[in-house]
């Protein structure tokens, strides 16, 4: 009988009680494997230099460096790793900096434990889990920006053209399909979809799926 592949998870959280609670939730989920739990940013980054991981959970309030810096450096070291913030900071400045650094999910600690396993699986499948208050802040910011925005931008020669396969992946993702569902629809490997997504991020100069879809709409690259 084939075993279900486990999603490997590493986390950094300086508060011992919270770190142990998060680790316990991950260990109790058969589809997840806790690969490493660090108490500081430098400890995690040193481990990432020699170990690959599927999902990274990052607290922003670390004692030795900012969580956003950990995200930024971790993403450079392992571009295929999906990053989710777990923090007590729900302000817009921290949220935006985390997304700009490369996070694809953002959970507040008050909302975390009961659905953490499902959120991690969703993130790994291409989703962007967010606490409701964070999602609402992003929506309000986007709506405000749309109200004052100039006419949509047009793709220029500076924007490297997407390949037909990349465009197909981007359109499927924009319609709400996960990376796995997109792979099944296209008849290709899940890892191939992830590779296309990384190329799309690079060409559009974005860090996560939400930014990619928004930028593609601005440039008229989606078949809508």
Phi, psi and omega in degrees: 000133181285135177273151179282125181297139181271145174271121180279137185231134170239149181219154173230123182206120186281338180279118187303312183299316180293320180298317180292325178293316178296317180298321181296317179299316181295317181295331182281348181264116183301334182278355182243152175227121177284112182271328183194143175229117184250155179259352181214161180295316182295324178297317180293315182297323177296321178291320181297335181296336184236003185221134178269147181213151182277318186227138179238126177253126189232127169277143182276329184269072182265154186285335188250341179196169181283147176299326179297324178291323177298317179299312183299313182287323178296321179292325177293322181287322183222083184300333183279351182282131177271137186243135175231135177276138170231110192210168173264353182272111180252014182280158185296322183297312179296318181300309183295320180295323179295316178294320179294329179287338178130005177290146177245355178215158184208110180242140172274146186300328180298333185261002202282301200296318188299326183240018186301313182301316180295322179294320180295317179296320178297316179300315181296330181276000177109004179277177178227076182297137178216146170296147184307320183293328178289315178300321180293320177299317179297318180297314180297321179294318179295316180297318178296319179294322179296323182294332183250002188286148173287181179301150181306142179287156177249137179302135181245181179294338179288339177270112182296133184295140175281144175288162177305319179294319178297319178296321179296316178299314182299319179294322178293316179297319179296334179275001174101002179285141174287170178298320180295315179296321178297318179298318180295319180294324183271350181070034180232173181286151176303318180296330178291320176299316179300322178294317177299319181296317178299320178295320179298314179304316181295317182291326180268355181059052179233172185241346182207175186297318181301314179295321182296315181294317179298313182296320180296321177295318179299326183267359179071032184267355182261147178272080183245000000 
